[in-house]
Amino acid sequence: MITLETKTFFAICYSQAILGGIAGYMLGGIFG
């Protein structure tokens, strides 16, 4: 059973992973 807290937790982790991926992609483009 997935509670609201679990959904919120995964939503935060998912958004952080996307932001981290974008930042990493940009840094990778800058530094080679």
C-alpha positions as CSV (number, residue, x, y, z in Angstrom):
1,M,0.0,0.0,0.0
2,I,1.4,3.3,-1.1
3,T,0.7,6.2,1.3
4,L,0.8,9.9,0.5
5,E,4.1,10.2,2.4
6,T,5.6,7.5,0.1
7,K,4.4,9.3,-3.0
8,T,5.8,12.6,-1.8
9,F,9.1,10.9,-1.0
10,F,9.4,9.4,-4.5
11,A,8.3,12.6,-6.1
12,I,11.1,14.5,-4.3
13,C,13.7,11.9,-5.1
14,Y,12.5,11.8,-8.8
15,S,12.7,15.6,-9.2
16,Q,16.1,15.8,-7.5
17,A,17.3,13.1,-9.8
18,I,16.1,15.1,-12.8
19,L,17.7,18.3,-11.6
20,G,20.9,16.5,-10.8
21,G,20.9,14.9,-14.2
22,I,20.4,18.2,-16.0
23,A,23.1,19.8,-13.8
24,G,25.5,16.9,-14.5
25,Y,24.7,17.1,-18.3
26,M,25.5,20.8,-18.3
27,L,28.7,20.4,-16.3
28,G,29.7,17.6,-18.6
29,G,29.1,19.8,-21.6
30,I,31.2,22.6,-20.1
31,F,34.1,20.4,-19.0
32,G,34.2,18.1,-21.9
